[in-house]
Amino acid sequence: MKILLDANISYKLINKLKPIFGECEHVDLIGINVPVQDIDIWKYAKNNGFIIITKDNDFINLLELKGFPPKVVLLKTGNNSSKAIMELFVNIKSKIEDLKKNEYGLIEII
């Protein structure tokens, strides 16, 4: 599975998430000009087969306008430590795998 972490999620989680999800990238490290625009993240994810993981509601608008792929995991958990986010990812892995396989483009994690 390929996941792309948005800017609002720490890049420090990349190496911890790779053993769990396979390929994991962060938008600040993929070569898109900073500040990264949501549409550029969208295009990168679509062209490279990533699922976007974000805390940014703007991706819902892009999903409604453009459809999917890419698919989006929207975290509505507020500000959490990296450790808490890591535990969350472990707990929602099966939901993300289901998202990849099914005919819907968004899951919200509350």
C-alpha positions as a Markdown table, in Angstrom:
| # | Residue | x | y | z |
|---|---|---|---|---|
| 1 | Met | 0.0 | 0.0 | 0.0 |
| 2 | Lys | 1.2 | 3.5 | -0.7 |
| 3 | Ile | 0.4 | 6.4 | 1.6 |
| 4 | Leu | 1.2 | 10.1 | 1.3 |
| 5 | Leu | 1.2 | 12.1 | 4.5 |
| 6 | Asp | 0.1 | 15.7 | 4.2 |
| 7 | Ala | 2.0 | 18.6 | 5.7 |
| 8 | Asn | -0.1 | 18.6 | 8.9 |
| 9 | Ile | 1.2 | 15.2 | 9.9 |
| 10 | Ser | 4.9 | 14.9 | 11.0 |
| 11 | Tyr | 7.4 | 13.7 | 8.5 |
| 12 | Lys | 9.1 | 11.9 | 11.3 |
| 13 | Leu | 6.5 | 9.1 | 11.1 |
| 14 | Ile | 7.6 | 8.0 | 7.6 |
| 15 | Asn | 10.2 | 5.5 | 8.7 |
| 16 | Lys | 7.9 | 4.1 | 11.4 |
| 17 | Leu | 5.0 | 3.7 | 9.0 |
| 18 | Lys | 6.9 | 2.0 | 6.2 |
| 19 | Pro | 7.0 | -1.4 | 7.9 |
| 20 | Ile | 3.3 | -1.2 | 8.5 |
| 21 | Phe | 2.0 | 0.2 | 5.2 |
| 22 | Gly | 4.8 | -0.4 | 2.7 |
| 23 | Glu | 5.6 | 2.8 | 0.8 |
| 24 | Cys | 5.1 | 6.0 | 2.8 |
| 25 | Glu | 6.0 | 9.5 | 1.7 |
| 26 | His | 5.5 | 13.0 | 3.1 |
| 27 | Val | 4.5 | 15.9 | 0.9 |
| 28 | Asp | 7.4 | 18.1 | 2.1 |
| 29 | Leu | 9.9 | 15.5 | 0.8 |
| 30 | Ile | 8.5 | 14.6 | -2.7 |
| 31 | Gly | 10.0 | 17.5 | -4.6 |
| 32 | Ile | 6.9 | 19.7 | -5.0 |
| 33 | Asn | 7.6 | 23.4 | -4.4 |
| 34 | Val | 6.9 | 24.5 | -0.8 |
| 35 | Pro | 4.4 | 25.8 | 0.2 |
| 36 | Val | 2.6 | 22.8 | -1.4 |
| 37 | Gln | -0.8 | 23.4 | -2.9 |
| 38 | Asp | -3.5 | 20.9 | -2.2 |
| 39 | Ile | -4.2 | 20.4 | -6.0 |
| 40 | Asp | -0.5 | 19.6 | -6.5 |
| 41 | Ile | -0.6 | 17.0 | -3.7 |
| 42 | Trp | -3.8 | 15.6 | -5.3 |
| 43 | Lys | -2.1 | 15.3 | -8.7 |
| 44 | Tyr | 1.0 | 13.7 | -7.3 |
| 45 | Ala | -1.0 | 11.1 | -5.3 |
| 46 | Lys | -3.2 | 10.3 | -8.3 |
| 47 | Asn | -0.2 | 10.0 | -10.7 |
| 48 | Asn | 1.7 | 7.8 | -8.3 |
| 49 | Gly | -1.0 | 5.6 | -6.7 |
| 50 | Phe | -1.0 | 7.1 | -3.2 |
| 51 | Ile | -3.7 | 7.3 | -0.6 |
| 52 | Ile | -3.6 | 10.8 | 0.9 |
| 53 | Ile | -3.7 | 11.0 | 4.7 |
| 54 | Thr | -4.5 | 14.4 | 6.0 |
| 55 | Lys | -6.2 | 16.6 | 8.6 |
| 56 | Asp | -7.2 | 19.1 | 5.9 |
| 57 | Asn | -10.9 | 19.3 | 5.0 |
| 58 | Asp | -10.0 | 20.9 | 1.7 |
| 59 | Phe | -9.4 | 17.4 | 0.3 |
| 60 | Ile | -13.1 | 16.6 | 0.7 |
| 61 | Asn | -13.8 | 19.5 | -1.8 |
| 62 | Leu | -11.2 | 18.1 | -4.2 |
| 63 | Leu | -12.8 | 14.6 | -3.8 |
| 64 | Glu | -16.2 | 16.0 | -4.6 |
| 65 | Leu | -14.9 | 18.0 | -7.6 |
| 66 | Lys | -12.6 | 15.5 | -9.1 |
| 67 | Gly | -13.7 | 12.1 | -7.8 |
| 68 | Phe | -11.1 | 9.5 | -7.0 |
| 69 | Pro | -8.4 | 8.3 | -7.2 |
| 70 | Pro | -6.7 | 9.4 | -5.2 |
| 71 | Lys | -8.5 | 8.2 | -2.1 |
| 72 | Val | -8.3 | 10.2 | 1.1 |
| 73 | Val | -8.1 | 9.4 | 4.8 |
| 74 | Leu | -9.2 | 12.4 | 6.8 |
| 75 | Leu | -8.1 | 12.5 | 10.4 |
| 76 | Lys | -10.4 | 14.5 | 12.7 |
| 77 | Thr | -8.5 | 13.7 | 15.8 |
| 78 | Gly | -7.2 | 17.1 | 16.7 |
| 79 | Asn | -3.6 | 17.7 | 17.7 |
| 80 | Asn | -1.9 | 14.6 | 19.0 |
| 81 | Ser | 1.6 | 13.5 | 19.8 |
| 82 | Ser | 3.5 | 11.5 | 17.2 |
| 83 | Lys | 3.2 | 8.5 | 19.4 |
| 84 | Ala | -0.6 | 8.8 | 19.5 |
| 85 | Ile | -0.8 | 9.3 | 15.8 |
| 86 | Met | 1.4 | 6.2 | 15.3 |
| 87 | Glu | -0.9 | 4.1 | 17.5 |
| 88 | Leu | -3.9 | 5.5 | 15.6 |
| 89 | Phe | -2.3 | 4.4 | 12.3 |
| 90 | Val | -1.8 | 0.9 | 13.6 |
| 91 | Asn | -5.4 | 0.7 | 14.8 |
| 92 | Ile | -6.9 | 2.0 | 11.5 |
| 93 | Lys | -4.7 | 0.0 | 9.1 |
| 94 | Ser | -7.5 | -2.4 | 8.2 |
| 95 | Lys | -9.8 | 0.5 | 7.4 |
| 96 | Ile | -7.2 | 2.0 | 5.1 |
| 97 | Glu | -6.8 | -1.4 | 3.4 |
| 98 | Asp | -10.6 | -1.6 | 3.0 |
| 99 | Leu | -10.6 | 1.9 | 1.5 |
| 100 | Lys | -8.0 | 0.8 | -1.1 |
| 101 | Lys | -10.2 | -2.2 | -2.1 |
| 102 | Asn | -13.6 | -0.6 | -2.1 |
| 103 | Glu | -15.6 | 1.7 | -4.3 |
| 104 | Tyr | -15.6 | 4.8 | -2.0 |
| 105 | Gly | -13.0 | 7.5 | -1.9 |
| 106 | Leu | -13.0 | 8.8 | 1.7 |
| 107 | Ile | -12.8 | 7.6 | 5.3 |
| 108 | Glu | -13.0 | 10.0 | 8.2 |
| 109 | Ile | -11.3 | 9.0 | 11.4 |
| 110 | Ile | -12.7 | 10.7 | 14.5 |
